[in-house]
Amino acid sequence: MTWRETLDRTAAYLAGKNVPDATVAAELLAARLLKCGRGFLAPHLDATPPERHLEALRRAMARLAKGEPIQYVLGEWDFRKLTLTCDSRALIPRPETEELVTRALAFLKSRPSDAPPPVVVDVGTGTGCIALSIASEYAGPAAIVGIDISPDAVALAASNAARCGLSERVHFVVADGLDDFDEPEAVDLVVSNPPYISTSDCASLDPRIRDWEPRLALDGGPEGLDFYERLVPDAMNVLKPGGGVFFEIGEGQGPTLEKLFFECGFDNIRIEKDYAGHDRYASASLSSAG
């Protein structure tokens, strides 16, 4: 049996188990085994896969059939320009968060050319995808810290920093929010993709999310707003004049975030939508006059 036939059978099996995008999943598994990109499978399709690859494929298929996300089965996932280790210690990096990084980088690049190196804090860092992408793509010097309440997530993020050659650029620590940043006016940018799903909605999530991704990184309390209600006032205390906050938010949470930013004294408040037309990004800054 050739790789072509193996892929066809794998995709059919996965489709029968209701695995989303079964053909794509089959191709990703094969590409991982063949150590090539999914777009470079063609030269291998007429070859016969060795038994060790078939056995690995069977194990991966069994995991997918049980509902485990393809990202965890592969053990890695691409995020912007980086390939990150990805497992159940942290949320799966998603395209919406790539756009959050775009906005954060634009803010950093808009700072005056004579400004000192920025201090950036990524709260709830998970895989480290936000902090590491900023470290990778921001050209100038910067002090970048990724924090998470989960020691397992921090260990994963630190391993991703080593994998990407960015250990000297980003420091990861176990911390609960901004509690360890008690010095006023110390931070230029706070960025976060926090838990923003309401507790009741967590129960109705796709099982591939609900049953596999860490609940701590999903559940934002009764209204999905617990994290923001704590972090926005805390950010007000640690940001320098001219500093900014960039959050990923849940659908319909824009008006609440806009009001919260205003009540805490922020300026330049913006609620932006994702490609589906849903509230997805909230940002604000402090006046440079303090």
Backbone as CSV, one residue per row, in Angstrom:
resi,resn,N_x,N_y,N_z,CA_x,CA_y,CA_z,C_x,C_y,C_z
1,MET,0.847,-1.199,0.000,0.000,0.000,0.000,0.882,1.248,0.000
2,THR,0.592,2.168,-0.884,1.391,3.384,-0.994,0.924,4.428,0.019
3,TRP,1.703,5.499,0.112,1.291,6.615,0.960,-0.038,7.203,0.461
4,ARG,-0.212,7.247,-0.848,-1.470,7.786,-1.392,-2.669,6.983,-0.877
5,GLU,-2.561,5.670,-0.964,-3.642,4.815,-0.484,-3.797,4.913,1.031
6,THR,-2.675,5.001,1.720,-2.713,5.129,3.179,-3.418,6.414,3.597
7,LEU,-3.130,7.496,2.896,-3.787,8.764,3.222,-5.279,8.694,2.950
8,ASP,-5.665,8.082,1.850,-7.089,7.960,1.537,-7.813,7.164,2.622
9,ARG,-7.216,6.071,3.048,-7.848,5.241,4.075,-7.874,5.954,5.425
10,THR,-6.795,6.662,5.721,-6.742,7.405,6.983,-7.818,8.475,7.017
11,ALA,-7.930,9.248,5.931,-8.934,10.304,5.874,-10.346,9.734,5.995
12,ALA,-10.598,8.613,5.337,-11.924,7.999,5.411,-12.236,7.538,6.832
13,TYR,-11.256,6.948,7.487,-11.452,6.496,8.868,-11.749,7.685,9.785
14,LEU,-10.956,8.738,9.655,-11.136,9.903,10.522,-12.476,10.585,10.257
15,ALA,-12.870,10.659,8.990,-14.172,11.249,8.672,-15.292,10.435,9.321
16,GLY,-15.135,9.114,9.316,-16.130,8.255,9.954,-16.214,8.438,11.459
17,LYS,-15.144,8.974,12.049,-15.114,9.262,13.486,-15.419,10.730,13.775
18,ASN,-15.904,11.436,12.749,-16.298,12.846,12.885,-15.148,13.763,13.260
19,VAL,-13.948,13.407,12.816,-12.801,14.288,13.015,-12.900,15.426,12.005
20,PRO,-12.857,16.682,12.449,-12.966,17.799,11.504,-11.825,17.799,10.494
21,ASP,-12.143,18.202,9.250,-11.128,18.330,8.200,-10.251,17.076,8.145
22,ALA,-10.912,15.946,7.957,-10.230,14.648,8.056,-9.081,14.523,7.057
23,THR,-9.258,15.014,5.846,-8.191,14.901,4.847,-6.978,15.724,5.267
24,VAL,-7.236,16.931,5.749,-6.139,17.783,6.225,-5.421,17.113,7.392
25,ALA,-6.192,16.553,8.319,-5.589,15.880,9.475,-4.705,14.720,9.028
26,ALA,-5.187,13.930,8.079,-4.390,12.796,7.583,-3.094,13.287,6.954
27,GLU,-3.178,14.348,6.168,-1.980,14.886,5.515,-1.003,15.468,6.529
28,LEU,-1.515,16.101,7.567,-0.635,16.656,8.599,0.100,15.541,9.345
29,LEU,-0.605,14.461,9.634,0.045,13.333,10.307,1.151,12.741,9.436
30,ALA,0.858,12.572,8.153,1.864,12.025,7.245,3.062,12.956,7.121
31,ALA,2.794,14.252,7.012,3.887,15.216,6.876,4.784,15.214,8.106
32,ARG,4.177,15.026,9.254,4.964,14.961,10.495,5.892,13.745,10.470
33,LEU,5.378,12.617,10.026,6.183,11.390,9.983,7.280,11.479,8.925
34,LEU,6.962,12.148,7.818,7.918,12.250,6.717,8.857,13.445,6.859
35,LYS,8.621,14.241,7.925,9.460,15.408,8.202,9.493,16.363,7.008
36,CYS,8.306,16.652,6.507,8.194,17.621,5.417,6.935,18.445,5.642
37,GLY,6.808,19.525,4.924,5.597,20.314,5.005,4.443,19.596,4.323
38,ARG,3.227,19.935,4.723,2.054,19.290,4.116,2.020,19.507,2.605
39,GLY,2.526,20.639,2.151,2.536,20.938,0.730,3.606,20.198,-0.045
40,PHE,4.435,19.407,0.641,5.534,18.697,-0.017,5.372,17.173,0.078
41,LEU,4.130,16.733,0.167,3.869,15.294,0.258,3.956,14.592,-1.097
42,ALA,3.721,15.306,-2.177,3.596,14.695,-3.503,4.731,13.732,-3.859
43,PRO,6.010,14.099,-3.614,7.087,13.173,-3.999,7.063,11.842,-3.252
44,HIS,6.317,11.772,-2.155,6.299,10.562,-1.324,5.096,9.655,-1.604
45,LEU,4.115,10.158,-2.359,2.816,9.481,-2.417,2.866,8.095,-3.038
46,ASP,3.797,7.843,-3.936,3.861,6.522,-4.576,4.798,5.556,-3.854
47,ALA,5.433,6.036,-2.790,6.312,5.169,-2.003,5.487,4.362,-1.004
48,THR,6.074,3.282,-0.519,5.416,2.445,0.482,5.878,2.858,1.872
49,PRO,4.964,3.245,2.764,5.380,3.654,4.107,5.931,2.477,4.906
50,PRO,7.004,2.677,5.645,7.541,1.602,6.488,6.582,1.293,7.636
51,GLU,6.719,0.117,8.206,5.810,-0.313,9.263,5.849,0.620,10.462
52,ARG,7.032,1.179,10.774,7.105,2.070,11.940,6.236,3.316,11.725
53,HIS,6.147,3.787,10.493,5.291,4.933,10.204,3.818,4.543,10.270
54,LEU,3.501,3.365,9.790,2.113,2.912,9.856,1.658,2.736,11.302
55,GLU,2.529,2.233,12.138,2.178,2.045,13.547,1.992,3.395,14.229
56,ALA,2.868,4.339,13.945,2.721,5.688,14.511,1.437,6.337,14.016
57,LEU,1.106,6.108,12.770,-0.126,6.661,12.203,-1.354,6.065,12.888
58,ARG,-1.314,4.763,13.166,-2.441,4.122,13.861,-2.627,4.714,15.256
59,ARG,-1.525,4.945,15.951,-1.633,5.522,17.298,-2.228,6.924,17.234
60,ALA,-1.798,7.707,16.259,-2.313,9.063,16.117,-3.790,9.052,15.738
61,MET,-4.172,8.152,14.855,-5.575,8.038,14.450,-6.459,7.692,15.649
62,ALA,-5.969,6.808,16.501,-6.744,6.422,17.685,-6.952,7.612,18.613
63,ARG,-5.939,8.427,18.763,-6.067,9.615,19.609,-7.067,10.608,19.016
64,LEU,-6.980,10.825,17.718,-7.928,11.731,17.068,-9.356,11.207,17.175
65,ALA,-9.520,9.898,17.033,-10.853,9.301,17.111,-11.490,9.496,18.477
66,LYS,-10.656,9.634,19.507,-11.166,9.881,20.859,-11.486,11.346,21.100
67,GLY,-11.207,12.194,20.126,-11.543,13.600,20.242,-10.390,14.513,20.558
68,GLU,-9.178,13.971,20.711,-8.033,14.817,21.027,-7.733,15.742,19.849
69,PRO,-7.454,17.002,20.101,-7.180,17.938,19.001,-5.934,17.544,18.212
70,ILE,-5.966,17.804,16.912,-4.843,17.465,16.049,-3.560,18.140,16.515
71,GLN,-3.672,19.348,17.085,-2.474,20.066,17.528,-1.755,19.310,18.634
72,TYR,-2.513,18.720,19.543,-1.904,17.961,20.627,-1.334,16.640,20.120
73,VAL,-2.026,16.034,19.163,-1.539,14.772,18.612,-0.218,14.993,17.871
74,LEU,-0.141,16.074,17.111,1.096,16.398,16.403,2.204,16.797,17.378
75,GLY,1.798,17.430,18.482,2.780,17.880,19.473,3.404,19.218,19.165
76,GLU,2.958,19.856,18.097,3.482,21.174,17.739,2.484,21.862,16.825
77,TRP,2.626,23.194,16.737,1.714,23.955,15.881,2.392,25.257,15.482
78,ASP,2.104,25.706,14.274,2.691,26.958,13.794,1.893,28.145,14.301
79,PHE,2.608,29.182,14.714,1.990,30.431,15.145,2.836,31.567,14.582
80,ARG,2.267,32.326,13.675,3.005,33.371,12.967,4.274,32.785,12.341
81,LYS,5.450,33.213,12.769,6.692,32.732,12.172,7.342,31.601,12.960
82,LEU,6.676,31.165,14.021,7.286,30.185,14.923,6.556,28.841,14.875
83,THR,7.276,27.777,15.156,6.673,26.470,15.391,6.863,26.156,16.867
84,LEU,5.753,25.960,17.568,5.778,25.816,19.016,5.336,24.425,19.445
85,THR,5.965,23.908,20.483,5.468,22.693,21.122,4.087,22.989,21.692
86,CYS,3.167,22.068,21.478,1.775,22.302,21.848,1.227,21.048,22.511
87,ASP,0.786,21.176,23.753,0.179,20.033,24.435,-0.848,20.537,25.431
88,SER,-1.428,19.613,26.191,-2.580,19.942,27.031,-2.241,20.822,28.226
89,ARG,-1.001,21.246,28.370,-0.664,22.185,29.438,-1.159,23.602,29.148
90,ALA,-1.503,23.876,27.886,-1.883,25.249,27.524,-2.866,25.229,26.364
91,LEU,-3.553,26.351,26.182,-4.451,26.495,25.049,-3.704,26.328,23.729
92,ILE,-4.418,25.860,22.724,-3.878,25.774,21.377,-3.788,27.186,20.792
93,PRO,-2.632,27.593,20.278,-2.541,28.927,19.645,-3.454,29.004,18.424
94,ARG,-4.179,30.127,18.295,-5.160,30.255,17.224,-4.922,31.518,16.385
95,PRO,-5.479,31.539,15.161,-5.258,32.689,14.272,-5.703,34.020,14.852
96,GLU,-6.783,34.008,15.650,-7.243,35.268,16.234,-6.167,35.899,17.107
97,THR,-5.408,35.056,17.784,-4.353,35.569,18.657,-3.169,36.077,17.842
98,GLU,-2.967,35.540,16.652,-1.944,36.090,15.761,-2.256,37.551,15.452
99,GLU,-3.527,37.850,15.266,-3.926,39.233,14.992,-3.731,40.123,16.211
100,LEU,-3.920,39.570,17.394,-3.642,40.340,18.610,-2.171,40.756,18.642
101,VAL,-1.286,39.847,18.264,0.146,40.158,18.214,0.413,41.261,17.197
102,THR,-0.254,41.221,16.068,-0.088,42.272,15.055,-0.389,43.638,15.653
103,ARG,-1.449,43.733,16.413,-1.830,45.005,17.018,-0.824,45.439,18.091
104,ALA,-0.355,44.496,18.873,0.623,44.827,19.911,1.932,45.308,19.287
105,LEU,2.370,44.649,18.222,3.604,45.067,17.550,3.464,46.453,16.937
106,ALA,2.307,46.729,16.358,2.083,48.055,15.780,2.178,49.131,16.858
107,PHE,1.655,48.840,18.051,1.752,49.796,19.154,3.209,50.028,19.545
108,LEU,3.972,48.954,19.659,5.378,49.096,20.040,6.162,49.894,18.994
109,LYS,5.870,49.637,17.737,6.602,50.315,16.665,6.217,51.780,16.532
110,SER,5.075,52.155,17.122,4.627,53.548,17.045,5.244,54.426,18.128
111,ARG,5.998,53.837,19.037,6.604,54.604,20.114,7.685,55.535,19.552
112,PRO,7.957,56.631,20.241,8.998,57.563,19.762,10.333,56.850,19.572
113,SER,11.071,57.254,18.576,12.335,56.587,18.253,13.364,56.709,19.365
114,ASP,13.233,57.744,20.192,14.203,57.932,21.274,13.712,57.353,22.602
115,ALA,12.593,56.613,22.581,12.058,56.015,23.813,12.966,54.874,24.265
116,PRO,13.088,54.671,25.568,13.899,53.548,26.058,13.270,52.218,25.663
117,PRO,14.027,51.118,25.721,13.476,49.811,25.369,12.206,49.517,26.162
118,PRO,11.176,49.029,25.500,9.900,48.816,26.191,9.931,47.613,27.121
119,VAL,9.097,47.685,28.150,8.838,46.556,29.035,7.467,46.001,28.662
120,VAL,7.420,44.737,28.271,6.198,44.102,27.790,5.849,42.940,28.714
121,VAL,4.588,42.855,29.124,4.130,41.749,29.969,2.969,41.041,29.272
122,ASP,3.146,39.756,29.037,2.114,38.886,28.461,1.493,38.106,29.613
123,VAL,0.242,38.398,29.923,-0.428,37.795,31.078,-1.239,36.580,30.626
124,GLY,-0.999,35.437,31.270,-1.636,34.193,30.864,-0.964,33.648,29.618
125,THR,0.335,33.489,29.681,1.147,33.267,28.483,0.915,31.928,27.811
126,GLY,0.489,30.893,28.539,0.216,29.604,27.909,1.445,29.018,27.232
127,THR,1.340,28.776,25.939,2.478,28.254,25.172,3.606,29.269,25.040
128,GLY,3.324,30.528,25.390,4.300,31.591,25.182,4.177,32.229,23.813
129,CYS,3.124,31.881,23.050,3.037,32.308,21.655,3.067,33.816,21.480
130,ILE,2.404,34.564,22.365,2.371,36.019,22.215,3.730,36.615,22.538
131,ALA,4.251,36.301,23.708,5.531,36.868,24.132,6.648,36.495,23.168
132,LEU,6.668,35.247,22.728,7.737,34.788,21.846,7.630,35.417,20.463
133,SER,6.416,35.611,19.969,6.258,36.263,18.671,6.693,37.717,18.727
134,ILE,6.358,38.401,19.824,6.817,39.783,19.971,8.339,39.813,20.033
135,ALA,8.925,38.903,20.793,10.385,38.854,20.893,11.030,38.566,19.547
136,SER,10.384,37.726,18.751,10.930,37.343,17.456,10.817,38.457,16.427
137,GLU,9.734,39.240,16.497,9.434,40.178,15.423,9.708,41.642,15.761
138,TYR,9.857,41.964,17.035,10.180,43.347,17.392,11.684,43.543,17.255
139,ALA,12.085,44.446,16.413,13.496,44.546,16.021,14.398,45.090,17.120
140,GLY,13.878,45.986,17.930,14.723,46.640,18.921,14.843,45.859,20.203
141,PRO,15.673,46.344,21.122,15.765,45.705,22.439,14.470,45.879,23.218
142,ALA,14.158,44.912,24.052,12.939,44.967,24.856,13.077,44.000,26.021
143,ALA,12.410,44.332,27.117,12.306,43.417,28.256,10.920,42.797,28.192
144,ILE,10.861,41.498,27.902,9.585,40.824,27.677,9.412,39.729,28.725
145,VAL,8.282,39.783,29.411,7.984,38.815,30.470,6.665,38.123,30.146
146,GLY,6.656,36.804,30.219,5.428,36.039,30.094,5.084,35.429,31.437
147,ILE,3.864,35.655,31.916,3.478,35.140,33.223,2.231,34.260,33.092
148,ASP,2.147,33.280,33.955,0.982,32.396,33.971,0.845,31.837,35.380
149,ILE,-0.386,31.612,35.805,-0.620,31.040,37.132,-0.291,29.553,37.159
150,SER,-0.233,28.936,35.980,0.029,27.502,35.888,1.522,27.220,35.736
151,PRO,2.142,26.541,36.707,3.556,26.165,36.542,3.790,25.291,35.313
152,ASP,2.825,24.441,34.976,2.973,23.589,33.792,3.031,24.434,32.523
153,ALA,2.173,25.446,32.439,2.186,26.320,31.269,3.496,27.080,31.178
154,VAL,3.992,27.564,32.300,5.260,28.303,32.294,6.402,27.399,31.838
155,ALA,6.393,26.147,32.272,7.420,25.204,31.825,7.335,24.984,30.316
156,LEU,6.125,24.887,29.792,5.940,24.725,28.345,6.441,25.948,27.597
157,ALA,6.088,27.141,28.094,6.526,28.373,27.438,8.046,28.491,27.434
158,ALA,8.666,28.141,28.559,10.125,28.210,28.641,10.776,27.243,27.661
159,SER,10.175,26.060,27.505,10.734,25.104,26.542,10.563,25.611,25.118
160,ASN,9.481,26.325,24.866,9.295,26.908,23.540,10.294,28.039,23.282
161,ALA,10.617,28.784,24.321,11.638,29.824,24.160,12.970,29.201,23.759
162,ALA,13.329,28.091,24.407,14.568,27.404,24.054,14.494,26.844,22.644
163,ARG,13.369,26.270,22.302,13.190,25.707,20.960,13.359,26.765,19.876
164,CYS,12.871,27.971,20.136,12.907,29.043,19.138,14.159,29.918,19.242
165,GLY,15.049,29.571,20.165,16.255,30.370,20.329,15.995,31.745,20.908
166,LEU,14.965,31.847,21.754,14.565,33.154,22.284,14.670,33.233,23.807
167,SER,15.385,32.312,24.414,15.488,32.301,25.875,16.131,33.559,26.431
168,GLU,16.985,34.193,25.654,17.641,35.423,26.112,16.744,36.638,25.949
169,ARG,15.656,36.485,25.197,14.783,37.619,24.893,13.525,37.661,25.772
170,VAL,13.134,36.507,26.318,11.885,36.440,27.076,12.126,35.712,28.390
171,HIS,11.532,36.231,29.441,11.616,35.601,30.761,10.223,35.160,31.164
172,PHE,10.065,33.901,31.548,8.765,33.373,31.944,8.750,33.095,33.444
173,VAL,7.653,33.503,34.105,7.540,33.321,35.556,6.123,32.873,35.917
174,VAL,6.036,32.144,37.017,4.734,31.776,37.573,4.236,32.940,38.420
175,ALA,3.081,33.469,38.070,2.521,34.605,38.809,1.026,34.667,38.563
176,ASP,0.321,35.262,39.500,-1.131,35.410,39.407,-1.441,36.830,38.950
177,GLY,-1.677,36.996,37.669,-1.943,38.330,37.140,-0.730,39.223,37.277
178,LEU,-0.997,40.484,37.589,0.076,41.474,37.717,0.498,41.689,39.167
179,ASP,0.207,40.687,40.024,0.493,40.853,41.451,1.974,41.113,41.729
180,ASP,2.859,40.541,40.912,4.291,40.700,41.152,4.847,42.002,40.591
181,PHE,4.008,42.755,39.879,4.453,44.030,39.306,3.869,45.165,40.139
182,ASP,4.440,45.311,41.336,3.887,46.292,42.261,4.552,47.654,42.153
183,GLU,5.518,47.784,41.259,6.168,49.075,41.069,5.361,49.895,40.069
184,PRO,4.898,51.090,40.439,4.095,51.881,39.506,4.918,52.358,38.318
185,GLU,4.220,52.517,37.203,4.820,53.057,35.978,6.074,52.284,35.564
186,ALA,5.949,50.964,35.549,7.099,50.130,35.206,6.952,49.436,33.855
187,VAL,5.731,49.432,33.284,5.437,48.612,32.117,4.929,49.485,30.965
188,ASP,5.377,49.158,29.754,4.923,49.891,28.567,3.739,49.238,27.879
189,LEU,3.668,47.917,27.954,2.603,47.207,27.248,2.177,45.983,28.037
190,VAL,0.875,45.859,28.255,0.269,44.643,28.811,-0.567,44.024,27.701
191,VAL,-0.305,42.772,27.406,-1.025,42.077,26.344,-1.496,40.732,26.879
192,SER,-2.683,40.299,26.458,-3.194,39.058,27.028,-4.310,38.462,26.180
193,ASN,-4.286,37.150,26.097,-5.431,36.367,25.625,-5.899,35.566,26.829
194,PRO,-6.803,36.130,27.617,-7.158,35.527,28.911,-8.318,34.547,28.777
195,PRO,-8.667,33.884,29.869,-9.910,33.098,29.880,-11.106,34.048,29.820
196,TYR,-11.932,33.938,28.774,-13.054,34.873,28.649,-14.379,34.184,28.330
197,ILE,-14.442,32.870,28.474,-15.685,32.150,28.249,-16.426,32.028,29.573
198,SER,-17.725,32.291,29.574,-18.488,32.183,30.819,-18.520,30.732,31.287
199,THR,-18.649,30.563,32.586,-18.656,29.220,33.163,-19.746,28.353,32.549
200,SER,-20.925,28.920,32.359,-22.027,28.134,31.793,-21.754,27.751,30.346
201,ASP,-21.114,28.628,29.581,-20.825,28.328,28.181,-19.710,27.292,28.027
202,CYS,-18.870,27.164,29.038,-17.802,26.164,28.963,-18.373,24.762,28.773
203,ALA,-19.524,24.514,29.378,-20.123,23.179,29.300,-20.592,22.841,27.890
204,SER,-20.894,23.859,27.070,-21.414,23.618,25.728,-20.363,23.786,24.637
205,LEU,-19.102,23.932,25.028,-18.041,24.049,24.035,-17.889,22.747,23.249
206,ASP,-17.305,22.855,22.063,-16.934,21.665,21.302,-16.137,20.740,22.223
207,PRO,-16.472,19.455,22.262,-15.742,18.536,23.147,-14.234,18.533,22.932
208,ARG,-13.786,18.841,21.729,-12.343,18.865,21.466,-11.667,20.026,22.188
209,ILE,-12.464,21.012,22.563,-11.960,22.101,23.399,-12.260,21.798,24.864
210,ARG,-13.521,21.536,25.143,-13.978,21.358,26.525,-13.255,20.244,27.259
211,ASP,-13.037,19.137,26.583,-12.509,17.951,27.258,-10.991,17.834,27.203
212,TRP,-10.331,18.730,26.446,-8.889,18.562,26.263,-8.073,19.787,26.627
213,GLU,-8.575,20.974,26.331,-7.788,22.169,26.654,-8.009,22.544,28.123
214,PRO,-7.012,23.157,28.757,-7.104,23.393,30.208,-8.244,24.345,30.585
215,ARG,-9.092,23.880,31.491,-10.255,24.679,31.924,-9.810,26.015,32.521
216,LEU,-8.667,26.001,33.199,-8.154,27.223,33.821,-7.944,28.332,32.802
217,ALA,-7.632,27.956,31.569,-7.360,28.950,30.526,-8.600,29.308,29.714
218,LEU,-9.722,28.676,30.024,-10.959,28.917,29.287,-12.005,29.667,30.104
219,ASP,-12.174,29.271,31.367,-13.291,29.724,32.193,-13.006,31.105,32.773
220,GLY,-13.774,32.085,32.306,-13.608,33.456,32.777,-14.614,33.876,33.828
221,GLY,-15.270,32.908,34.474,-16.224,33.237,35.530,-17.644,33.323,35.001
222,PRO,-18.598,33.721,35.848,-20.021,33.696,35.491,-20.355,34.425,34.191
223,GLU,-19.706,35.554,33.947,-19.959,36.319,32.719,-18.769,36.305,31.768
224,GLY,-17.720,35.571,32.128,-16.520,35.553,31.305,-15.656,36.792,31.468
225,LEU,-15.940,37.588,32.496,-15.292,38.895,32.637,-14.388,39.007,33.863
226,ASP,-14.270,37.944,34.640,-13.526,38.033,35.897,-12.102,38.523,35.686
227,PHE,-11.446,38.013,34.679,-10.048,38.365,34.427,-9.914,39.854,34.120
228,TYR,-10.774,40.366,33.235,-10.670,41.768,32.844,-10.955,42.710,34.012
229,GLU,-11.953,42.346,34.824,-12.327,43.214,35.936,-11.208,43.346,36.950
230,ARG,-10.344,42.365,36.983,-9.187,42.434,37.879,-7.981,43.078,37.196
231,LEU,-7.751,42.695,35.920,-6.510,43.107,35.269,-6.520,44.561,34.813
232,VAL,-7.659,45.069,34.372,-7.672,46.448,33.863,-7.261,47.448,34.946
233,PRO,-7.842,47.391,36.163,-7.353,48.304,37.203,-5.891,48.067,37.570
234,ASP,-5.470,46.800,37.596,-4.072,46.507,37.903,-3.146,47.084,36.842
235,ALA,-3.556,46.989,35.574,-2.743,47.536,34.491,-2.616,49.045,34.624
236,MET,-3.672,49.681,35.066,-3.637,51.140,35.259,-2.532,51.525,36.230
237,ASN,-2.274,50.679,37.211,-1.272,50.993,38.229,0.157,50.773,37.750
238,VAL,0.356,49.811,36.840,1.735,49.463,36.469,2.194,50.116,35.172
239,LEU,1.276,50.618,34.365,1.666,51.174,33.070,2.318,52.546,33.207
240,LYS,3.288,52.771,32.360,3.882,54.100,32.245,2.917,55.025,31.497
241,PRO,3.055,56.338,31.648,2.292,57.243,30.785,2.562,56.908,29.319
242,GLY,1.515,56.818,28.533,1.654,56.419,27.141,1.626,54.927,26.929
243,GLY,1.594,54.158,28.027,1.562,52.699,27.916,0.215,52.202,27.430
244,GLY,0.184,50.965,26.939,-1.038,50.431,26.356,-1.390,49.042,26.840
245,VAL,-2.657,48.687,26.641,-3.198,47.380,26.984,-3.878,46.814,25.742
246,PHE,-3.598,45.553,25.436,-4.218,44.880,24.295,-4.723,43.515,24.745
247,PHE,-6.040,43.303,24.589,-6.670,42.063,25.013,-7.381,41.393,23.847
248,GLU,-7.404,40.068,23.877,-8.382,39.334,23.082,-9.617,39.188,23.958
249,ILE,-10.800,39.341,23.359,-12.037,39.303,24.135,-13.049,38.384,23.464
250,GLY,-14.120,38.087,24.191,-15.159,37.220,23.667,-16.230,37.997,22.935
251,GLU,-16.987,37.269,22.127,-18.069,37.871,21.362,-19.060,38.563,22.296
252,GLY,-19.367,39.825,21.991,-20.337,40.576,22.779,-19.779,41.255,24.017
253,GLN,-18.482,41.097,24.282,-17.903,41.694,25.488,-17.367,43.106,25.260
254,GLY,-17.402,43.571,24.024,-16.838,44.879,23.699,-17.387,46.028,24.532
255,PRO,-18.721,46.208,24.610,-19.260,47.329,25.385,-18.828,47.318,26.848
256,THR,-18.772,46.140,27.447,-18.351,46.047,28.850,-16.892,46.455,29.002
257,LEU,-16.037,45.997,28.099,-14.620,46.364,28.167,-14.429,47.845,27.922
258,GLU,-15.185,48.385,26.991,-15.094,49.819,26.705,-15.447,50.641,27.953
259,LYS,-16.510,50.249,28.635,-16.920,50.939,29.855,-15.885,50.782,30.958
260,LEU,-15.327,49.582,31.100,-14.338,49.325,32.142,-13.077,50.151,31.915
261,PHE,-12.595,50.199,30.690,-11.427,51.022,30.379,-11.703,52.492,30.717
262,PHE,-12.878,52.980,30.333,-13.217,54.382,30.565,-13.269,54.695,32.057
263,GLU,-13.905,53.812,32.814,-14.049,54.043,34.255,-12.698,54.015,34.970
264,CYS,-11.728,53.288,34.411,-10.401,53.210,35.030,-9.464,54.321,34.559
265,GLY,-9.929,55.161,33.649,-9.140,56.320,33.245,-8.287,56.143,32.011
266,PHE,-8.582,55.136,31.203,-7.814,54.921,29.979,-8.299,55.834,28.855
267,ASP,-7.414,56.054,27.891,-7.726,56.832,26.699,-7.609,55.927,25.470
268,ASN,-7.934,56.479,24.318,-7.762,55.789,23.038,-8.337,54.369,23.076
269,ILE,-9.539,54.266,23.596,-10.184,52.960,23.758,-10.719,52.488,22.404
270,ARG,-10.382,51.250,22.064,-10.835,50.700,20.786,-11.332,49.264,20.970
271,ILE,-12.483,48.995,20.369,-13.006,47.640,20.294,-13.026,47.269,18.813
272,GLU,-12.312,46.203,18.458,-12.211,45.817,17.053,-12.742,44.405,16.849
273,LYS,-13.221,44.162,15.636,-13.852,42.889,15.319,-12.892,41.971,14.573
274,ASP,-13.181,40.663,14.647,-12.413,39.694,13.874,-13.013,39.584,12.476
275,TYR,-12.484,38.658,11.677,-12.945,38.530,10.301,-14.382,38.047,10.208
276,ALA,-14.892,37.453,11.275,-16.281,36.996,11.295,-17.241,38.092,11.737
277,GLY,-16.703,39.261,12.067,-17.546,40.376,12.479,-17.902,40.394,13.944
278,HIS,-17.171,39.629,14.760,-17.435,39.574,16.202,-16.419,40.421,16.959
279,ASP,-16.860,41.011,18.077,-15.904,41.676,18.971,-14.785,40.696,19.305
280,ARG,-13.519,41.120,19.131,-12.429,40.185,19.394,-11.222,40.848,20.047
281,TYR,-11.072,42.167,19.877,-9.876,42.840,20.394,-10.284,44.129,21.113
282,ALA,-9.725,44.309,22.302,-9.954,45.533,23.066,-8.599,46.132,23.409
283,SER,-8.454,47.410,23.169,-7.180,48.072,23.483,-7.443,49.452,24.036
284,ALA,-6.480,49.953,24.789,-6.560,51.291,25.369,-5.166,51.698,25.794
285,SER,-4.987,52.965,26.048,-3.682,53.454,26.489,-3.876,54.552,27.513
286,LEU,-2.779,54.888,28.174,-2.781,56.002,29.108,-2.248,57.242,28.425
287,SER,-2.788,58.360,28.783,-2.269,59.618,28.244,-0.805,59.763,28.573
288,SER,-0.017,60.215,27.632,1.411,60.430,27.878,1.658,61.513,28.910
289,ALA,0.603,62.283,29.194,0.723,63.303,30.227,0.494,62.749,31.625
290,GLY,0.156,61.412,31.683,-0.054,60.769,32.974,-1.494,60.779,33.387
